[in-house]
Amino acid sequence: MAQKIKPMGQRVLVQRLEAEERSAGGIVLPDNAKEKPQEAEVLELGTGGKDEDGKPIAFTVKKGDTVLISKYGGTEVKLNGKDLLIISENDILGIIQK
């Protein structure tokens, strides 16, 4: 049975996109030489937060968005054989527009 994760508060569940296999010069990179990719796809939004007046805070991102995330932020989790990341919406640096 496939499990699901629903992040709490202003957190977002993302999956990093695959890192480049080759360097700019065309050299094939082994797995341990690749940098963590900073691009990720938003899979699930958290339950949301509230401001000081108790009003709900709307998420800026939505499911399916491709985002730029900080390199070392968030908590890595493994779910159904996939490496995922739960990050605060504040750790999202921008939405990549296609």
Contact map, one row per residue, 1 for C-alpha under 8 A:
11100000000000000000000000000000000000000000000000000000000000000000000000000000000000000000000000
11110000000000000000000000000000000000000000000000000000000000000000000000000001000000000000000000
11111000000000000000000000000000000000000000000000000000000000000000000000000011000000000000000000
01111100000000000000000000000000000000000000000000000000000000000000000000000010000000000000000000
00111110000010000000000000000000000000000001000000000000000000000000000000000000000000000000000000
00011111000010000000000000000000000000000001111000000000000000000000000000000000000000000000000000
00001111111110000000000000000000000000000001111000000000000000000000000000000000000001000000000000
00000111111000000000000000000000000000000000011100000000000000000000000000000000000000000000000000
00000011111000000000000000000000000000000000011110000000000000000000000000000000000000000000000000
00000011111100000000000000000000000000000000111110000000001000000000000000000000000000011000000000
00000011111110000000000000000000000000000000111100000000000000000000000000000000000001111000000000
00000010011111000000000000000000000000000111110000000000000000000000000000000000000001111000000000
00001110001111100000000000000000000000000111110000000000000000000000000000000000000111100000000000
00000000000111110000000000000000000000011111000000000000000000000000000000000000000111100000000000
00000000000011111000000000000000000000011110000000000000000000000000000000000000001110000000000000
00000000000001111100000000000000000011111000000000000000000000000000000000000000000110000000000000
00000000000000111110000000000000000011111000000000000000000000000000000000000000000000000000000000
00000000000000011111000000000000000010000000000000000000000000000000000000000000000000000000000000
00000000000000001111100000000000011110000000000000000000000000000000000000000000000000000000000000
00000000000000000111111000000000010000000000000000000000000000000000000000000000000000000000000000
00000000000000000011111000011100010000000000000000000000000000000000000000000000000000000000000000
00000000000000000001111111111000000000000000000000000000000000000000000000000000000000000000000000
00000000000000000001111111111000000000000000000000000000000000000000000000000000000000000000000000
00000000000000000000011111100000000000000000000000000000000000000000000000000000000000000000000000
00000000000000000000011111100000000000000000000000000000000000000000000000000000000000000000000000
00000000000000000000011111110000000000000000000000000000000000000000000000000000000000000000000000
00000000000000000000011111111000000000000000000000000000000000000000000000000000000000000000000000
00000000000000000000111001111100000000000000000000000000000000000000000000000000000000000000000000
00000000000000000000111000111110110000000000000000000000000000000000000000000000000000000000000000
00000000000000000000100000011111110000000000000000000000000000000000000000000000000000000000000000
00000000000000000000000000001111110000000000000000000000000000000000000000000000000000000000000000
00000000000000000000000000000111110000000000000000000000000000000000000000000000000000000000000000
00000000000000000000000000001111111000000000000000000000000000000000000000000000000000000000000000
00000000000000000011100000001111111100000000000000000000000000000000000000000000000000000000000000
00000000000000000010000000000000111110000000000000000000000000000000000000000000000000000000000000
00000000000000000010000000000000011111000000000000000000000000000000001000000000000000000000000000
00000000000000011110000000000000001111110000000000000000000000000000001000000000000000000000000000
00000000000000011000000000000000000111110000000000000000000000000001111000000000000000000000000000
00000000000000011000000000000000000011111000000000000000000000000111100000000000000000000000000000
00000000000001111000000000000000000011111100000000000000000000000111100000000000000000000000000000
00000000000001111000000000000000000000111110000000000000000000111110000000000000000000000000000000
00000000000111100000000000000000000000011111100000000000000011111110000000000000000000000000000000
00000000000111100000000000000000000000001111100000000000000000110000000000000000000000000000000000
00001110000111000000000000000000000000000111110000000000000001100000000000000000000000000000000000
00000110011110000000000000000000000000000111111100000000001001100000000000000000000000000000000000
00000111111110000000000000000000000000000001111100000000000000000000000000000000000000000000000000
00000111111000000000000000000000000000000000111110000000000000000000000000000000000000000000000000
00000001111000000000000000000000000000000000111111000001111000000000000000000000000000000000000000
00000000110000000000000000000000000000000000001111100001110000000000000000000000000000000000000000
00000000000000000000000000000000000000000000000111111111100000000000000000000000000000000000000000
00000000000000000000000000000000000000000000000011111111100000000000000000000000000000000000000000
00000000000000000000000000000000000000000000000001111110000000000000000000000000000000000000000000
00000000000000000000000000000000000000000000000001111110000000000000000000000000000000000000000000
00000000000000000000000000000000000000000000000001111111000000000000000000000000000000000000000000
00000000000000000000000000000000000000000000000001111111100000000000000000000000000000000000000000
00000000000000000000000000000000000000000000000111100111110000000000000000000000000000000000000000
00000000000000000000000000000000000000000000000111100011111000000000000000000000000000000000000000
00000000000000000000000000000000000000000000000110000001111100000000000000000000000000000000000000
00000000010000000000000000000000000000000000100100000000111111000000000000000000000000001000000000
00000000000000000000000000000000000000000000000000000000011111000000000000000000000000000000000000
00000000000000000000000000000000000000000100000000000000001111101000000000000000000000000000001000
00000000000000000000000000000000000000000101100000000000001111111000000000000000000000000000000000
00000000000000000000000000000000000000001111100000000000000011111000000000000000000000000000000000
00000000000000000000000000000000000000001110000000000000000001111100000000000000000000000000000000
00000000000000000000000000000000000000001100000000000000000011111110000000000000000000000000001100
00000000000000000000000000000000000000111100000000000000000000011111000000000000000000000000001110
00000000000000000000000000000000000000111100000000000000000000001111100000000000000000000001111100
00000000000000000000000000000000000001110000000000000000000000000111110000000000000000000001111100
00000000000000000000000000000000000001110000000000000000000000000011111010000000000000000011110000
00000000000000000000000000000000000001000000000000000000000000000001111110000000000000000011100000
00000000000000000000000000000000000111000000000000000000000000000000111110000000000000000000000000
00000000000000000000000000000000000000000000000000000000000000000000011111000000000000000000000000
00000000000000000000000000000000000000000000000000000000000000000000111111100000000000100010000000
00000000000000000000000000000000000000000000000000000000000000000000000111110000000011110010000000
00000000000000000000000000000000000000000000000000000000000000000000000011111000000011100000000000
00000000000000000000000000000000000000000000000000000000000000000000000001111100001111000000000000
00000000000000000000000000000000000000000000000000000000000000000000000000111110001111000000000000
00000000000000000000000000000000000000000000000000000000000000000000000000011111111100000000000000
00110000000000000000000000000000000000000000000000000000000000000000000000001111111100000000000000
01100000000000000000000000000000000000000000000000000000000000000000000000000111110000000000000000
00000000000000000000000000000000000000000000000000000000000000000000000000000111111000000000000000
00000000000000000000000000000000000000000000000000000000000000000000000000000111111100000000000000
00000000000000100000000000000000000000000000000000000000000000000000000000011110111110000000000000
00000000000011110000000000000000000000000000000000000000000000000000000000011110011111000000000000
00000000000011110000000000000000000000000000000000000000000000000000000001111000001111100000000000
00000010001111000000000000000000000000000000000000000000000000000000000001111000000111110000000000
00000000001111000000000000000000000000000000000000000000000000000000000011100000000011111111000000
00000000011100000000000000000000000000000000000000000000000000000000000001000000000001111111000000
00000000011100000000000000000000000000000000000000000000001000000000000000000000000000111111000000
00000000000000000000000000000000000000000000000000000000000000000000000000000000000000111111100000
00000000000000000000000000000000000000000000000000000000000000000000110011000000000000111111100000
00000000000000000000000000000000000000000000000000000000000000000011110000000000000000111111111000
00000000000000000000000000000000000000000000000000000000000000000011110000000000000000000111111000
00000000000000000000000000000000000000000000000000000000000000000011100000000000000000000001111100
00000000000000000000000000000000000000000000000000000000000010001111000000000000000000000001111110
00000000000000000000000000000000000000000000000000000000000000001111000000000000000000000000011111
00000000000000000000000000000000000000000000000000000000000000000100000000000000000000000000001111
00000000000000000000000000000000000000000000000000000000000000000000000000000000000000000000000111
